[in-house]
Each structure stands twice: as structure tokens, then as C-alpha cells.
Amino acid sequence: MRIIGGSARGLHLAPVGEGDAKAHLRPTSDRVRESIFNLLINGGYGNPLREARVLDVFAGTGALGLEALSRGAATATFIENGAAATVLLKRNIALMRAETRCDILRRDATKPGPNPGAAYDVIFLDPPYGKAMGEAALAALAPWLAPEALVIWEESTAPQPPAGFTPLDQRKYGDTLVTLLKAPTA
């Protein structure tokens, strides 16, 4: 696993092999991550990462949020409650030397509580596949999002977003379905 583009391009992140089933780690492949970021940057959405506040939910290794930082995001907040994933996440933030631009919230993404900071412009949502956890997390995190925030959701099947979220695009990459949504205006 490595950072695909931007200022940290080529940086190798902490290895996890094929993932850790016990820790529920299923890292987004470099190929899928590259496709997601190409879509964000070249898909007619302007440059949604420029100076953005990014929220990486079910963060795992943090590769999506760190890629966003490399490509111009101002800050990244990672929500992850797994012990093994949190260790990898901290290591990857240190490898990227991004400690001052990152926060880790160790909590259940489906019951996150109140937002401890300002609203987020971009949210990456990569829940365990097939468990409806993405739907629960996005509904719970909706108050954390800026009006018209961009949501990038990875799942194995078409997700059911909460009311008010507008579908923008959907792409299939192997067993991963990437759905782009726009948050409500208010």
C-alpha cells in the first residue's frame, strides 16, 4: 500500500498483507483508491480536496484520508474503534509526518456522539461490507457534515443513503462499488 499521488506520492504505508480478518481490516487497493481520486479530481467536481476538512470513517489504515491530505486537504479526522487498525493508523500518520494535520477519534462510527470540531467537507465511508453499518454511520454523522459535503462510500452492493443525500455517481471496481453522494444543503 502506498500514497498514489500528490505531495507524498510513492510513500509506502505500513503493510497489512491481504488484510486482517480478525481486526476487520480490508484496505482499499491502490487501484481502487487511484480510481476514486481520479474521479474526484477529474470528474467535474472542481477540486473538492483543496483545503478541505476530511472525515475518514471506518478508517482502518487511514489510506483514504492520508491520500486526501497528500492531494491538498487541510486536515483529516479518522474514526476507527479497532485496536489493531488504530495502531496501523497512528503508524501511517507518523510515516507521512502528518501528526499536526490529523485527529483520531476512537469510537463507534454508528454512534459517534457530537462533532468535536468544525463541519467536514469530504467524507470517506468504507464500512465492513454487507452489514448496513454505512447507512447507520452516515445517518449518525449527517450533522457533522458541511452543507453539500461530498460523500465517497465504498460497499459491495448499492447502499441506501439517508433521505436528503443526492446520488452523483456510482462505479464498480471488482467487488467494490463506489458511490458518490452530495449531502443536503442545510
C-alpha positions, 0 to 999 in steps of 0.5 A: 500500500502506498500514497498514489499521488500528490505531495507524498506520492510513492510513500509506502504505508505500513503493510497489512498483507491481504488484510486482517480478518480478525481486526476487520481490516480490508484496505482499499487497493491502490487501484481502487483508491487511484480510481476514486481520486481520479474521479474526484479530481477529474470528474467535474467536481472542481477540486473538492480536496483543496483545503478541505476538512476530511472525515475518514470513517471506518478508517482502518489504515487511514489510506483514504484520508492520508491520500486526501491530505497528500492531494491538498486537504487541510486536515483529516479526522479518522474514526476507527474503534479497532485496536489493531487498525488504530495502531496501523493508523497512528503508524501511517500518520507518523510515516507521512509526518502528518501528526499536526494535520490529523485527529483520531477519534476512537469510537463507534462510527454508528454512534459517534456522539457530537462533532468535536470540531468544525463541519467536514467537507469530504467524507470517506465511508468504507464500512465492513461490507454487507452489514448496513453499518454505512447507512447507520454511520452516515445517518449518525454523522449527517450533522457533522457534515458541511452543507453539500459535503461530498460523500465517497462510500465504498460497499459491495452492493448499492447502499441506501443513503439517508433521505436528503443525500443526492446520488452523483455517481456510482462505479464498480471496481471488482467487488467494490462499488463506489458511490458518490453522494452530495449531502443536503444543503442545510 
